[in-house]
Amino acid sequence: MKDGLILERIENLRGRKPYEEKKAAKLGFASLYEYFEDKISKEAKALEADQALKTKVKKVIKTKTVAKKQAGSCSCC
Protein backbone atom coordinates (compact mmCIF):
# COMPACT_ATOMS: atom_id res chain seq x y z
CA MET A 1 0.00 0.00 0.00
CA LYS A 2 2.80 2.42 0.83
CA ASP A 3 4.39 1.83 -2.57
CA GLY A 4 1.20 2.83 -4.31
CA LEU A 5 0.88 5.94 -2.17
CA ILE A 6 4.43 7.00 -2.94
CA LEU A 7 4.04 6.42 -6.66
CA GLU A 8 0.72 8.27 -6.66
CA ARG A 9 2.27 11.30 -5.00
CA ILE A 10 5.15 11.31 -7.47
CA GLU A 11 2.73 11.13 -10.42
CA ASN A 12 0.68 14.02 -9.05
CA LEU A 13 3.68 16.37 -8.80
CA ARG A 14 3.41 17.56 -12.40
CA GLY A 15 5.17 20.93 -12.54
CA ARG A 16 6.66 20.63 -9.07
CA LYS A 17 8.64 17.49 -9.91
CA PRO A 18 11.94 19.26 -10.76
CA TYR A 19 11.66 21.28 -7.55
CA GLU A 20 11.07 18.16 -5.44
CA GLU A 21 13.95 16.34 -7.18
CA LYS A 22 16.33 19.20 -6.33
CA LYS A 23 15.08 19.26 -2.76
CA ALA A 24 15.57 15.50 -2.40
CA ALA A 25 19.12 15.74 -3.77
CA LYS A 26 19.90 18.65 -1.47
CA LEU A 27 18.72 16.63 1.54
CA GLY A 28 20.91 13.69 0.50
CA PHE A 29 18.37 11.23 -0.87
CA ALA A 30 19.43 9.04 -3.79
CA SER A 31 16.04 9.21 -5.48
CA LEU A 32 12.73 10.98 -5.38
CA TYR A 33 11.12 7.71 -4.26
CA GLU A 34 13.30 7.52 -1.12
CA TYR A 35 12.54 11.15 -0.34
CA PHE A 36 8.79 10.60 -0.47
CA GLU A 37 9.10 7.38 1.51
CA ASP A 38 10.82 9.29 4.30
CA LYS A 39 8.35 12.16 4.05
CA ILE A 40 5.33 9.85 4.36
CA SER A 41 6.82 8.01 7.34
CA LYS A 42 7.43 11.33 9.11
CA GLU A 43 3.84 12.39 8.43
CA ALA A 44 2.56 9.12 9.91
CA LYS A 45 4.68 9.57 13.05
CA ALA A 46 3.47 13.14 13.47
CA LEU A 47 -0.14 12.01 13.12
CA GLU A 48 0.35 9.32 15.77
CA ALA A 49 1.96 11.82 18.14
CA ASP A 50 -0.88 14.27 17.58
CA GLN A 51 -3.49 11.62 18.36
CA ALA A 52 -1.61 10.59 21.52
CA LEU A 53 -1.51 14.22 22.64
CA LYS A 54 -5.24 14.62 22.06
CA THR A 55 -6.02 11.59 24.23
CA LYS A 56 -3.81 12.94 27.02
CA VAL A 57 -5.56 16.32 26.87
CA LYS A 58 -8.97 14.63 27.02
CA LYS A 59 -7.91 12.68 30.12
CA VAL A 60 -6.66 15.83 31.85
CA ILE A 61 -9.85 17.75 31.05
CA LYS A 62 -11.94 14.85 32.29
CA THR A 63 -10.09 14.64 35.63
CA LYS A 64 -10.37 18.41 36.12
CA THR A 65 -14.14 18.36 35.60
CA VAL A 66 -14.53 15.45 38.02
CA ALA A 67 -12.48 17.32 40.62
CA LYS A 68 -14.62 20.46 40.21
CA LYS A 69 -17.84 18.49 40.64
CA GLN A 70 -16.57 16.89 43.84
CA ALA A 71 -15.25 20.16 45.31
CA GLY A 72 -18.46 22.15 45.01
CA SER A 73 -21.21 21.60 47.56
CA CYS A 74 -23.88 23.70 45.89
CA SER A 75 -25.60 22.92 42.59
CA CYS A 76 -24.86 26.29 40.99
CA CYS A 77 -21.10 25.71 40.62
PDB file of N, CA, C and O in Angstrom:
ATOM      1  N   MET A   1       0.824  -1.196   0.000  1.00  0.00           N
ATOM      2  CA  MET A   1       0.000   0.000   0.000  1.00  0.00           C
ATOM      3  C   MET A   1       0.865   1.256   0.000  1.00  0.00           C
ATOM      4  O   MET A   1       0.563   2.222  -0.701  1.00  0.00           O
ATOM      5  N   LYS A   2       1.942   1.244   0.786  1.00  0.00           N
ATOM      6  CA  LYS A   2       2.801   2.416   0.832  1.00  0.00           C
ATOM      7  C   LYS A   2       3.417   2.700  -0.533  1.00  0.00           C
ATOM      8  O   LYS A   2       3.557   3.857  -0.927  1.00  0.00           O
ATOM      9  N   ASP A   3       3.785   1.643  -1.252  1.00  0.00           N
ATOM     10  CA  ASP A   3       4.390   1.829  -2.569  1.00  0.00           C
ATOM     11  C   ASP A   3       3.435   2.559  -3.502  1.00  0.00           C
ATOM     12  O   ASP A   3       3.840   3.462  -4.234  1.00  0.00           O
ATOM     13  N   GLY A   4       2.196   2.174  -3.473  1.00  0.00           N
ATOM     14  CA  GLY A   4       1.198   2.830  -4.315  1.00  0.00           C
ATOM     15  C   GLY A   4       1.011   4.285  -3.942  1.00  0.00           C
ATOM     16  O   GLY A   4       0.846   5.141  -4.811  1.00  0.00           O
ATOM     17  N   LEU A   5       1.036   4.566  -2.642  1.00  0.00           N
ATOM     18  CA  LEU A   5       0.879   5.937  -2.171  1.00  0.00           C
ATOM     19  C   LEU A   5       2.054   6.800  -2.623  1.00  0.00           C
ATOM     20  O   LEU A   5       1.868   7.940  -3.048  1.00  0.00           O
ATOM     21  N   ILE A   6       3.242   6.260  -2.531  1.00  0.00           N
ATOM     22  CA  ILE A   6       4.434   7.003  -2.940  1.00  0.00           C
ATOM     23  C   ILE A   6       4.396   7.275  -4.441  1.00  0.00           C
ATOM     24  O   ILE A   6       4.636   8.399  -4.882  1.00  0.00           O
ATOM     25  N   LEU A   7       4.096   6.251  -5.211  1.00  0.00           N
ATOM     26  CA  LEU A   7       4.044   6.419  -6.664  1.00  0.00           C
ATOM     27  C   LEU A   7       2.944   7.389  -7.078  1.00  0.00           C
ATOM     28  O   LEU A   7       3.109   8.159  -8.024  1.00  0.00           O
ATOM     29  N   GLU A   8       1.822   7.347  -6.365  1.00  0.00           N
ATOM     30  CA  GLU A   8       0.718   8.265  -6.663  1.00  0.00           C
ATOM     31  C   GLU A   8       1.128   9.711  -6.409  1.00  0.00           C
ATOM     32  O   GLU A   8       0.822  10.601  -7.203  1.00  0.00           O
ATOM     33  N   ARG A   9       1.819   9.935  -5.302  1.00  0.00           N
ATOM     34  CA  ARG A   9       2.265  11.303  -4.998  1.00  0.00           C
ATOM     35  C   ARG A   9       3.268  11.798  -6.031  1.00  0.00           C
ATOM     36  O   ARG A   9       3.228  12.963  -6.426  1.00  0.00           O
ATOM     37  N   ILE A  10       4.161  10.925  -6.469  1.00  0.00           N
ATOM     38  CA  ILE A  10       5.150  11.313  -7.473  1.00  0.00           C
ATOM     39  C   ILE A  10       4.464  11.645  -8.799  1.00  0.00           C
ATOM     40  O   ILE A  10       4.842  12.605  -9.469  1.00  0.00           O
ATOM     41  N   GLU A  11       3.463  10.859  -9.177  1.00  0.00           N
ATOM     42  CA  GLU A  11       2.732  11.126 -10.417  1.00  0.00           C
ATOM     43  C   GLU A  11       1.970  12.439 -10.359  1.00  0.00           C
ATOM     44  O   GLU A  11       1.824  13.112 -11.379  1.00  0.00           O
ATOM     45  N   ASN A  12       1.487  12.809  -9.194  1.00  0.00           N
ATOM     46  CA  ASN A  12       0.685  14.021  -9.055  1.00  0.00           C
ATOM     47  C   ASN A  12       1.522  15.295  -8.906  1.00  0.00           C
ATOM     48  O   ASN A  12       0.960  16.379  -8.747  1.00  0.00           O
ATOM     49  N   LEU A  13       2.827  15.188  -8.954  1.00  0.00           N
ATOM     50  CA  LEU A  13       3.679  16.370  -8.796  1.00  0.00           C
ATOM     51  C   LEU A  13       3.573  17.323  -9.978  1.00  0.00           C
ATOM     52  O   LEU A  13       3.572  18.541  -9.801  1.00  0.00           O
ATOM     53  N   ARG A  14       3.484  16.783 -11.156  1.00  0.00           N
ATOM     54  CA  ARG A  14       3.408  17.555 -12.404  1.00  0.00           C
ATOM     55  C   ARG A  14       4.499  18.604 -12.489  1.00  0.00           C
ATOM     56  O   ARG A  14       5.661  18.240 -12.671  1.00  0.00           O
ATOM     57  N   GLY A  15       4.196  19.858 -12.369  1.00  0.00           N
ATOM     58  CA  GLY A  15       5.170  20.933 -12.538  1.00  0.00           C
ATOM     59  C   GLY A  15       6.130  21.092 -11.378  1.00  0.00           C
ATOM     60  O   GLY A  15       7.161  21.752 -11.511  1.00  0.00           O
ATOM     61  N   ARG A  16       5.809  20.502 -10.254  1.00  0.00           N
ATOM     62  CA  ARG A  16       6.663  20.630  -9.070  1.00  0.00           C
ATOM     63  C   ARG A  16       7.735  19.540  -9.000  1.00  0.00           C
ATOM     64  O   ARG A  16       8.564  19.541  -8.091  1.00  0.00           O
ATOM     65  N   LYS A  17       7.717  18.622  -9.950  1.00  0.00           N
ATOM     66  CA  LYS A  17       8.644  17.489  -9.908  1.00  0.00           C
ATOM     67  C   LYS A  17      10.113  17.928  -9.915  1.00  0.00           C
ATOM     68  O   LYS A  17      10.884  17.432  -9.094  1.00  0.00           O
ATOM     69  N   PRO A  18      10.533  18.831 -10.801  1.00  0.00           N
ATOM     70  CA  PRO A  18      11.943  19.261 -10.756  1.00  0.00           C
ATOM     71  C   PRO A  18      12.321  19.889  -9.413  1.00  0.00           C
ATOM     72  O   PRO A  18      13.421  19.673  -8.905  1.00  0.00           O
ATOM     73  N   TYR A  19      11.407  20.659  -8.849  1.00  0.00           N
ATOM     74  CA  TYR A  19      11.662  21.277  -7.554  1.00  0.00           C
ATOM     75  C   TYR A  19      11.869  20.213  -6.481  1.00  0.00           C
ATOM     76  O   TYR A  19      12.818  20.290  -5.700  1.00  0.00           O
ATOM     77  N   GLU A  20      10.984  19.224  -6.443  1.00  0.00           N
ATOM     78  CA  GLU A  20      11.074  18.164  -5.439  1.00  0.00           C
ATOM     79  C   GLU A  20      12.326  17.316  -5.646  1.00  0.00           C
ATOM     80  O   GLU A  20      12.925  16.863  -4.671  1.00  0.00           O
ATOM     81  N   GLU A  21      12.734  17.092  -6.902  1.00  0.00           N
ATOM     82  CA  GLU A  21      13.954  16.344  -7.176  1.00  0.00           C
ATOM     83  C   GLU A  21      15.178  17.084  -6.646  1.00  0.00           C
ATOM     84  O   GLU A  21      16.069  16.470  -6.059  1.00  0.00           O
ATOM     85  N   LYS A  22      15.225  18.397  -6.850  1.00  0.00           N
ATOM     86  CA  LYS A  22      16.335  19.198  -6.333  1.00  0.00           C
ATOM     87  C   LYS A  22      16.356  19.178  -4.817  1.00  0.00           C
ATOM     88  O   LYS A  22      17.419  19.078  -4.204  1.00  0.00           O
ATOM     89  N   LYS A  23      15.179  19.274  -4.215  1.00  0.00           N
ATOM     90  CA  LYS A  23      15.077  19.262  -2.765  1.00  0.00           C
ATOM     91  C   LYS A  23      15.542  17.923  -2.194  1.00  0.00           C
ATOM     92  O   LYS A  23      16.240  17.887  -1.180  1.00  0.00           O
ATOM     93  N   ALA A  24      15.158  16.828  -2.843  1.00  0.00           N
ATOM     94  CA  ALA A  24      15.569  15.495  -2.404  1.00  0.00           C
ATOM     95  C   ALA A  24      17.085  15.343  -2.505  1.00  0.00           C
ATOM     96  O   ALA A  24      17.716  14.795  -1.601  1.00  0.00           O
ATOM     97  N   ALA A  25      17.668  15.823  -3.594  1.00  0.00           N
ATOM     98  CA  ALA A  25      19.115  15.735  -3.774  1.00  0.00           C
ATOM     99  C   ALA A  25      19.835  16.581  -2.735  1.00  0.00           C
ATOM    100  O   ALA A  25      20.870  16.177  -2.205  1.00  0.00           O
ATOM    101  N   LYS A  26      19.289  17.747  -2.446  1.00  0.00           N
ATOM    102  CA  LYS A  26      19.896  18.646  -1.475  1.00  0.00           C
ATOM    103  C   LYS A  26      19.892  18.029  -0.073  1.00  0.00           C
ATOM    104  O   LYS A  26      20.824  18.227   0.707  1.00  0.00           O
ATOM    105  N   LEU A  27      18.830  17.278   0.233  1.00  0.00           N
ATOM    106  CA  LEU A  27      18.724  16.634   1.544  1.00  0.00           C
ATOM    107  C   LEU A  27      19.484  15.311   1.615  1.00  0.00           C
ATOM    108  O   LEU A  27      19.549  14.693   2.677  1.00  0.00           O
ATOM    109  N   GLY A  28      20.057  14.874   0.499  1.00  0.00           N
ATOM    110  CA  GLY A  28      20.912  13.691   0.504  1.00  0.00           C
ATOM    111  C   GLY A  28      20.227  12.390   0.139  1.00  0.00           C
ATOM    112  O   GLY A  28      20.779  11.321   0.398  1.00  0.00           O
ATOM    113  N   PHE A  29      19.069  12.441  -0.441  1.00  0.00           N
ATOM    114  CA  PHE A  29      18.374  11.232  -0.865  1.00  0.00           C
ATOM    115  C   PHE A  29      18.835  10.835  -2.260  1.00  0.00           C
ATOM    116  O   PHE A  29      19.079  11.692  -3.108  1.00  0.00           O
ATOM    117  N   ALA A  30      18.953   9.533  -2.493  1.00  0.00           N
ATOM    118  CA  ALA A  30      19.426   9.041  -3.788  1.00  0.00           C
ATOM    119  C   ALA A  30      18.368   9.172  -4.869  1.00  0.00           C
ATOM    120  O   ALA A  30      18.696   9.328  -6.046  1.00  0.00           O
ATOM    121  N   SER A  31      17.104   9.110  -4.479  1.00  0.00           N
ATOM    122  CA  SER A  31      16.039   9.206  -5.475  1.00  0.00           C
ATOM    123  C   SER A  31      14.840   9.936  -4.890  1.00  0.00           C
ATOM    124  O   SER A  31      14.727  10.136  -3.681  1.00  0.00           O
ATOM    125  N   LEU A  32      13.968  10.317  -5.777  1.00  0.00           N
ATOM    126  CA  LEU A  32      12.727  10.983  -5.376  1.00  0.00           C
ATOM    127  C   LEU A  32      11.844  10.018  -4.592  1.00  0.00           C
ATOM    128  O   LEU A  32      11.119  10.431  -3.687  1.00  0.00           O
ATOM    129  N   TYR A  33      11.904   8.742  -4.936  1.00  0.00           N
ATOM    130  CA  TYR A  33      11.120   7.712  -4.260  1.00  0.00           C
ATOM    131  C   TYR A  33      11.521   7.622  -2.778  1.00  0.00           C
ATOM    132  O   TYR A  33      10.659   7.583  -1.900  1.00  0.00           O
ATOM    133  N   GLU A  34      12.822   7.590  -2.510  1.00  0.00           N
ATOM    134  CA  GLU A  34      13.301   7.524  -1.121  1.00  0.00           C
ATOM    135  C   GLU A  34      12.887   8.763  -0.330  1.00  0.00           C
ATOM    136  O   GLU A  34      12.534   8.673   0.846  1.00  0.00           O
ATOM    137  N   TYR A  35      12.935   9.903  -0.982  1.00  0.00           N
ATOM    138  CA  TYR A  35      12.544  11.155  -0.338  1.00  0.00           C
ATOM    139  C   TYR A  35      11.080  11.108   0.093  1.00  0.00           C
ATOM    140  O   TYR A  35      10.749  11.468   1.223  1.00  0.00           O
ATOM    141  N   PHE A  36      10.209  10.664  -0.806  1.00  0.00           N
ATOM    142  CA  PHE A  36       8.787  10.602  -0.469  1.00  0.00           C
ATOM    143  C   PHE A  36       8.504   9.502   0.552  1.00  0.00           C
ATOM    144  O   PHE A  36       7.594   9.638   1.370  1.00  0.00           O
ATOM    145  N   GLU A  37       9.259   8.439   0.513  1.00  0.00           N
ATOM    146  CA  GLU A  37       9.102   7.376   1.509  1.00  0.00           C
ATOM    147  C   GLU A  37       9.395   7.925   2.906  1.00  0.00           C
ATOM    148  O   GLU A  37       8.651   7.664   3.851  1.00  0.00           O
ATOM    149  N   ASP A  38      10.463   8.672   3.026  1.00  0.00           N
ATOM    150  CA  ASP A  38      10.816   9.286   4.302  1.00  0.00           C
ATOM    151  C   ASP A  38       9.783  10.326   4.722  1.00  0.00           C
ATOM    152  O   ASP A  38       9.408  10.403   5.892  1.00  0.00           O
ATOM    153  N   LYS A  39       9.336  11.110   3.776  1.00  0.00           N
ATOM    154  CA  LYS A  39       8.355  12.159   4.048  1.00  0.00           C
ATOM    155  C   LYS A  39       7.039  11.568   4.561  1.00  0.00           C
ATOM    156  O   LYS A  39       6.453  12.095   5.507  1.00  0.00           O
ATOM    157  N   ILE A  40       6.576  10.485   3.948  1.00  0.00           N
ATOM    158  CA  ILE A  40       5.330   9.846   4.360  1.00  0.00           C
ATOM    159  C   ILE A  40       5.473   9.222   5.738  1.00  0.00           C
ATOM    160  O   ILE A  40       4.546   9.289   6.546  1.00  0.00           O
ATOM    161  N   SER A  41       6.626   8.614   6.021  1.00  0.00           N
ATOM    162  CA  SER A  41       6.820   8.012   7.340  1.00  0.00           C
ATOM    163  C   SER A  41       6.843   9.080   8.436  1.00  0.00           C
ATOM    164  O   SER A  41       6.335   8.856   9.534  1.00  0.00           O
ATOM    165  N   LYS A  42       7.430  10.233   8.137  1.00  0.00           N
ATOM    166  CA  LYS A  42       7.435  11.330   9.109  1.00  0.00           C
ATOM    167  C   LYS A  42       6.025  11.856   9.347  1.00  0.00           C
ATOM    168  O   LYS A  42       5.666  12.182  10.478  1.00  0.00           O
ATOM    169  N   GLU A  43       5.225  11.941   8.287  1.00  0.00           N
ATOM    170  CA  GLU A  43       3.840  12.392   8.430  1.00  0.00           C
ATOM    171  C   GLU A  43       3.041  11.426   9.294  1.00  0.00           C
ATOM    172  O   GLU A  43       2.219  11.852  10.105  1.00  0.00           O
ATOM    173  N   ALA A  44       3.277  10.129   9.126  1.00  0.00           N
ATOM    174  CA  ALA A  44       2.562   9.125   9.913  1.00  0.00           C
ATOM    175  C   ALA A  44       2.946   9.225  11.387  1.00  0.00           C
ATOM    176  O   ALA A  44       2.085   9.119  12.260  1.00  0.00           O
ATOM    177  N   LYS A  45       4.229   9.427  11.669  1.00  0.00           N
ATOM    178  CA  LYS A  45       4.682   9.571  13.052  1.00  0.00           C
ATOM    179  C   LYS A  45       4.094  10.821  13.692  1.00  0.00           C
ATOM    180  O   LYS A  45       3.698  10.794  14.858  1.00  0.00           O
ATOM    181  N   ALA A  46       4.035  11.905  12.946  1.00  0.00           N
ATOM    182  CA  ALA A  46       3.465  13.145  13.467  1.00  0.00           C
ATOM    183  C   ALA A  46       1.980  12.980  13.758  1.00  0.00           C
ATOM    184  O   ALA A  46       1.478  13.510  14.749  1.00  0.00           O
ATOM    185  N   LEU A  47       1.284  12.258  12.913  1.00  0.00           N
ATOM    186  CA  LEU A  47      -0.143  12.011  13.120  1.00  0.00           C
ATOM    187  C   LEU A  47      -0.375  11.171  14.373  1.00  0.00           C
ATOM    188  O   LEU A  47      -1.297  11.443  15.142  1.00  0.00           O
ATOM    189  N   GLU A  48       0.460  10.151  14.580  1.00  0.00           N
ATOM    190  CA  GLU A  48       0.348   9.322  15.775  1.00  0.00           C
ATOM    191  C   GLU A  48       0.618  10.136  17.032  1.00  0.00           C
ATOM    192  O   GLU A  48      -0.092   9.995  18.029  1.00  0.00           O
ATOM    193  N   ALA A  49       1.637  10.985  16.992  1.00  0.00           N
ATOM    194  CA  ALA A  49       1.964  11.818  18.138  1.00  0.00           C
ATOM    195  C   ALA A  49       0.842  12.797  18.442  1.00  0.00           C
ATOM    196  O   ALA A  49       0.538  13.053  19.608  1.00  0.00           O
ATOM    197  N   ASP A  50       0.227  13.342  17.406  1.00  0.00           N
ATOM    198  CA  ASP A  50      -0.884  14.274  17.578  1.00  0.00           C
ATOM    199  C   ASP A  50      -2.081  13.582  18.218  1.00  0.00           C
ATOM    200  O   ASP A  50      -2.731  14.148  19.096  1.00  0.00           O
ATOM    201  N   GLN A  51      -2.371  12.363  17.784  1.00  0.00           N
ATOM    202  CA  GLN A  51      -3.489  11.620  18.359  1.00  0.00           C
ATOM    203  C   GLN A  51      -3.219  11.264  19.820  1.00  0.00           C
ATOM    204  O   GLN A  51      -4.131  11.305  20.646  1.00  0.00           O
ATOM    205  N   ALA A  52      -1.969  10.913  20.145  1.00  0.00           N
ATOM    206  CA  ALA A  52      -1.614  10.595  21.523  1.00  0.00           C
ATOM    207  C   ALA A  52      -1.769  11.828  22.408  1.00  0.00           C
ATOM    208  O   ALA A  52      -2.229  11.727  23.546  1.00  0.00           O
ATOM    209  N   LEU A  53      -1.387  12.979  21.889  1.00  0.00           N
ATOM    210  CA  LEU A  53      -1.506  14.224  22.640  1.00  0.00           C
ATOM    211  C   LEU A  53      -2.975  14.552  22.894  1.00  0.00           C
ATOM    212  O   LEU A  53      -3.332  14.995  23.985  1.00  0.00           O
ATOM    213  N   LYS A  54      -3.818  14.340  21.899  1.00  0.00           N
ATOM    214  CA  LYS A  54      -5.243  14.621  22.063  1.00  0.00           C
ATOM    215  C   LYS A  54      -5.862  13.742  23.141  1.00  0.00           C
ATOM    216  O   LYS A  54      -6.696  14.209  23.917  1.00  0.00           O
ATOM    217  N   THR A  55      -5.463  12.470  23.199  1.00  0.00           N
ATOM    218  CA  THR A  55      -6.020  11.586  24.228  1.00  0.00           C
ATOM    219  C   THR A  55      -5.555  12.006  25.613  1.00  0.00           C
ATOM    220  O   THR A  55      -6.316  11.909  26.575  1.00  0.00           O
ATOM    221  N   LYS A  56      -4.315  12.471  25.728  1.00  0.00           N
ATOM    222  CA  LYS A  56      -3.809  12.941  27.022  1.00  0.00           C
ATOM    223  C   LYS A  56      -4.580  14.180  27.469  1.00  0.00           C
ATOM    224  O   LYS A  56      -4.932  14.304  28.642  1.00  0.00           O
ATOM    225  N   VAL A  57      -4.840  15.086  26.548  1.00  0.00           N
ATOM    226  CA  VAL A  57      -5.563  16.315  26.871  1.00  0.00           C
ATOM    227  C   VAL A  57      -6.977  15.973  27.321  1.00  0.00           C
ATOM    228  O   VAL A  57      -7.485  16.564  28.274  1.00  0.00           O
ATOM    229  N   LYS A  58      -7.613  15.028  26.645  1.00  0.00           N
ATOM    230  CA  LYS A  58      -8.967  14.633  27.022  1.00  0.00           C
ATOM    231  C   LYS A  58      -8.992  14.053  28.431  1.00  0.00           C
ATOM    232  O   LYS A  58      -9.922  14.314  29.194  1.00  0.00           O
ATOM    233  N   LYS A  59      -7.974  13.268  28.781  1.00  0.00           N
ATOM    234  CA  LYS A  59      -7.907  12.683  30.120  1.00  0.00           C
ATOM    235  C   LYS A  59      -7.732  13.764  31.175  1.00  0.00           C
ATOM    236  O   LYS A  59      -8.357  13.704  32.234  1.00  0.00           O
ATOM    237  N   VAL A  60      -6.893  14.749  30.898  1.00  0.00           N
ATOM    238  CA  VAL A  60      -6.656  15.834  31.848  1.00  0.00           C
ATOM    239  C   VAL A  60      -7.927  16.646  32.041  1.00  0.00           C
ATOM    240  O   VAL A  60      -8.283  16.979  33.171  1.00  0.00           O
ATOM    241  N   ILE A  61      -8.607  16.965  30.965  1.00  0.00           N
ATOM    242  CA  ILE A  61      -9.847  17.745  31.053  1.00  0.00           C
ATOM    243  C   ILE A  61     -10.886  16.965  31.839  1.00  0.00           C
ATOM    244  O   ILE A  61     -11.610  17.538  32.654  1.00  0.00           O
ATOM    245  N   LYS A  62     -10.965  15.677  31.604  1.00  0.00           N
ATOM    246  CA  LYS A  62     -11.942  14.847  32.293  1.00  0.00           C
ATOM    247  C   LYS A  62     -11.667  14.810  33.796  1.00  0.00           C
ATOM    248  O   LYS A  62     -12.603  14.897  34.591  1.00  0.00           O
ATOM    249  N   THR A  63     -10.415  14.685  34.192  1.00  0.00           N
ATOM    250  CA  THR A  63     -10.089  14.641  35.625  1.00  0.00           C
ATOM    251  C   THR A  63     -10.339  15.989  36.285  1.00  0.00           C
ATOM    252  O   THR A  63     -10.740  16.043  37.447  1.00  0.00           O
ATOM    253  N   LYS A  64     -10.107  17.085  35.554  1.00  0.00           N
ATOM    254  CA  LYS A  64     -10.367  18.409  36.122  1.00  0.00           C
ATOM    255  C   LYS A  64     -11.854  18.626  36.356  1.00  0.00           C
ATOM    256  O   LYS A  64     -12.240  19.198  37.376  1.00  0.00           O
ATOM    257  N   THR A  65     -12.696  18.178  35.428  1.00  0.00           N
ATOM    258  CA  THR A  65     -14.143  18.360  35.598  1.00  0.00           C
ATOM    259  C   THR A  65     -14.659  17.497  36.734  1.00  0.00           C
ATOM    260  O   THR A  65     -15.564  17.915  37.456  1.00  0.00           O
ATOM    261  N   VAL A  66     -14.117  16.322  36.910  1.00  0.00           N
ATOM    262  CA  VAL A  66     -14.526  15.453  38.016  1.00  0.00           C
ATOM    263  C   VAL A  66     -14.129  16.095  39.332  1.00  0.00           C
ATOM    264  O   VAL A  66     -14.903  16.066  40.288  1.00  0.00           O
ATOM    265  N   ALA A  67     -12.932  16.677  39.402  1.00  0.00           N
ATOM    266  CA  ALA A  67     -12.475  17.319  40.625  1.00  0.00           C
ATOM    267  C   ALA A  67     -13.350  18.526  40.962  1.00  0.00           C
ATOM    268  O   ALA A  67     -13.644  18.755  42.135  1.00  0.00           O
ATOM    269  N   LYS A  68     -13.770  19.297  39.968  1.00  0.00           N
ATOM    270  CA  LYS A  68     -14.624  20.456  40.211  1.00  0.00           C
ATOM    271  C   LYS A  68     -15.982  20.030  40.738  1.00  0.00           C
ATOM    272  O   LYS A  68     -16.530  20.675  41.632  1.00  0.00           O
ATOM    273  N   LYS A  69     -16.529  18.955  40.197  1.00  0.00           N
ATOM    274  CA  LYS A  69     -17.836  18.495  40.638  1.00  0.00           C
ATOM    275  C   LYS A  69     -17.777  18.010  42.080  1.00  0.00           C
ATOM    276  O   LYS A  69     -18.733  18.208  42.829  1.00  0.00           O
ATOM    277  N   GLN A  70     -16.698  17.391  42.482  1.00  0.00           N
ATOM    278  CA  GLN A  70     -16.567  16.889  43.844  1.00  0.00           C
ATOM    279  C   GLN A  70     -16.296  18.023  44.821  1.00  0.00           C
ATOM    280  O   GLN A  70     -16.712  17.934  45.977  1.00  0.00           O
ATOM    281  N   ALA A  71     -15.623  19.073  44.409  1.00  0.00           N
ATOM    282  CA  ALA A  71     -15.248  20.159  45.308  1.00  0.00           C
ATOM    283  C   ALA A  71     -16.439  21.029  45.677  1.00  0.00           C
ATOM    284  O   ALA A  71     -16.527  21.492  46.814  1.00  0.00           O
ATOM    285  N   GLY A  72     -17.340  21.258  44.763  1.00  0.00           N
ATOM    286  CA  GLY A  72     -18.460  22.147  45.010  1.00  0.00           C
ATOM    287  C   GLY A  72     -19.582  21.474  45.796  1.00  0.00           C
ATOM    288  O   GLY A  72     -19.939  20.329  45.519  1.00  0.00           O
ATOM    289  N   SER A  73     -20.138  22.191  46.780  1.00  0.00           N
ATOM    290  CA  SER A  73     -21.215  21.600  47.559  1.00  0.00           C
ATOM    291  C   SER A  73     -22.581  22.087  47.086  1.00  0.00           C
ATOM    292  O   SER A  73     -23.601  21.458  47.368  1.00  0.00           O
ATOM    293  N   CYS A  74     -22.599  23.200  46.373  1.00  0.00           N
ATOM    294  CA  CYS A  74     -23.879  23.696  45.888  1.00  0.00           C
ATOM    295  C   CYS A  74     -24.090  23.286  44.426  1.00  0.00           C
ATOM    296  O   CYS A  74     -23.136  22.902  43.750  1.00  0.00           O
ATOM    297  N   SER A  75     -25.294  23.363  43.949  1.00  0.00           N
ATOM    298  CA  SER A  75     -25.601  22.916  42.594  1.00  0.00           C
ATOM    299  C   SER A  75     -25.344  23.998  41.549  1.00  0.00           C
ATOM    300  O   SER A  75     -25.392  23.708  40.353  1.00  0.00           O
ATOM    301  N   CYS A  76     -25.078  25.212  41.953  1.00  0.00           N
ATOM    302  CA  CYS A  76     -24.863  26.287  40.986  1.00  0.00           C
ATOM    303  C   CYS A  76     -23.441  26.294  40.435  1.00  0.00           C
ATOM    304  O   CYS A  76     -23.216  26.905  39.390  1.00  0.00           O
ATOM    305  N   CYS A  77     -22.509  25.678  41.052  1.00  0.00           N
ATOM    306  CA  CYS A  77     -21.104  25.714  40.616  1.00  0.00           C
ATOM    307  C   CYS A  77     -20.697  24.500  39.845  1.00  0.00           C
ATOM    308  O   CYS A  77     -19.547  24.396  39.418  1.00  0.00           O
TER     309      CYS A  77
END
